[in-house]
Amino acid sequence: MNVPKLKLNLSADAIYLREFKPTEKAGYNCLQVDTMLDAIIKDYEAVDVYCAKMDTFATYLQNQNHILEERNEELSRQLLESEKKVAELRSLTGVSADLSQDQLELIKHIAKLEAALREAGVDPSHI
C-alpha cells in the first residue's frame, strides 16, 4: 500500500500575506474574499481526505505489524525447539558443540523429515 501524498493549494504564508483591495465603499471586495475562502476550504477538505487515508494506512500497518509479530513468535518457538533437539542429539550421540557442516546439514535434514512425518500424522518419536 502506498503512502498518500498531501497536495495543498495554499501555504501558510500565502494565506497570511494575501492582501485584499479595499472597495470604494468601506470593506473589501467580496469576490476576492470569497475566492480566497473557497481555496482555504478546498485545502481543509484535502486535509480531511488525507487524514482519512492516513488512518486507513495506519490501520493497515498495525495489522501487518501484528501478523509479523505473530510470525516472529512462531519462528522463535521453532528455533528454540530446534536448539533443544540439537542439544538432545548432541547428548545422545556424544557429539561436541563443534559440529561439522555435514553434521549440521544432517540435523537440518532430519528436522525436515520429522516435520513431514508430523504433517502426515505420524509421531517421529514412535518410529
C-alpha positions in Angstrom: 0.0 0.0 0.0 1.4 3.4 -1.0 1.5 6.3 1.4 -0.8 9.0 0.1 0.7 12.4 -0.6 -0.9 15.6 0.6 -1.1 18.4 -2.0 -2.3 21.8 -0.8 -3.1 24.8 -3.0 -2.1 27.3 -0.3 0.7 27.7 2.1 0.5 29.3 5.4 2.5 32.3 4.0 0.1 32.6 1.0 -2.8 32.9 3.4 -1.0 35.2 5.8 0.4 37.5 3.1 -2.8 37.7 1.0 -3.9 41.3 0.6 -7.4 42.3 -0.5 -8.0 45.5 -2.3 -10.4 47.8 -0.5 -13.6 48.7 -2.4 -14.9 52.2 -2.9 -17.2 51.7 0.0 -15.9 50.6 3.4 -14.7 47.0 3.3 -13.1 44.5 0.9 -14.1 43.1 -2.5 -16.5 40.3 -1.6 -15.4 38.3 -4.7 -11.7 38.3 -3.7 -12.5 37.3 -0.1 -14.9 34.6 -1.3 -12.3 33.2 -3.7 -9.7 33.1 -1.0 -12.0 31.4 1.4 -13.0 28.9 -1.2 -9.3 28.0 -1.7 -8.9 27.6 2.0 -11.9 25.4 2.3 -10.6 23.1 -0.6 -7.3 22.7 1.3 -9.2 21.8 4.5 -11.2 19.2 2.6 -7.9 17.9 1.1 -6.5 17.6 4.6 -9.6 15.7 5.8 -9.3 13.2 2.9 -5.6 12.9 3.6 -6.1 12.2 7.3 -8.8 9.6 6.5 -6.3 7.8 4.1 -3.6 8.0 6.7 -5.9 6.5 9.3 -6.6 3.6 6.9 -2.9 3.3 6.2 -2.0 3.3 9.9 -4.6 0.5 10.5 -3.1 -1.5 7.6 0.4 -1.1 9.1 -0.8 -2.1 12.5 -2.4 -5.2 11.1 0.8 -6.1 9.1 2.9 -5.5 12.2 0.6 -7.8 14.3 1.0 -10.5 11.6 4.8 -10.1 11.6 4.9 -10.2 15.4 3.0 -13.5 15.5 5.2 -15.0 12.8 8.3 -13.8 14.7 7.0 -15.5 17.9 6.3 -18.7 15.9 9.8 -18.7 14.4 11.3 -18.0 17.8 9.5 -21.1 19.2 10.6 -23.2 16.3 14.2 -22.0 16.8 14.1 -22.9 20.5 12.6 -26.3 19.7 15.4 -26.9 17.1 18.1 -25.8 19.6 16.7 -28.2 22.1 16.7 -31.0 19.6 20.3 -30.2 18.6 21.3 -30.3 22.3 19.4 -33.6 22.8 21.1 -35.1 19.7 24.5 -33.9 21.0 23.9 -35.5 24.4 22.6 -38.8 22.8 25.4 -39.1 20.3 28.2 -37.6 22.4 28.9 -35.1 19.7 30.7 -32.0 20.9 29.5 -28.5 20.3 31.9 -28.2 17.4 29.7 -29.9 14.8 30.9 -30.1 11.3 29.0 -28.6 8.5 28.0 -32.1 7.3 26.6 -32.9 10.7 24.6 -29.7 10.8 23.2 -30.5 7.4 22.2 -33.9 8.5 20.4 -32.5 11.6 18.6 -30.0 9.4 17.6 -32.8 7.1 16.3 -34.9 10.0 14.3 -31.9 11.3 12.7 -31.5 7.8 11.8 -35.2 7.7 10.4 -35.1 11.2 8.2 -32.1 10.2 7.0 -34.0 7.1 6.1 -37.0 9.3 4.2 -34.8 11.7 2.3 -33.3 8.7 1.4 -36.8 7.6 0.1 -37.5 11.1 3.0 -39.7 12.3 4.8 -39.1 15.5 8.5 -39.3 14.7 9.4 -40.3 18.3 7.4 -43.5 17.9 9.2 -44.8 14.9 
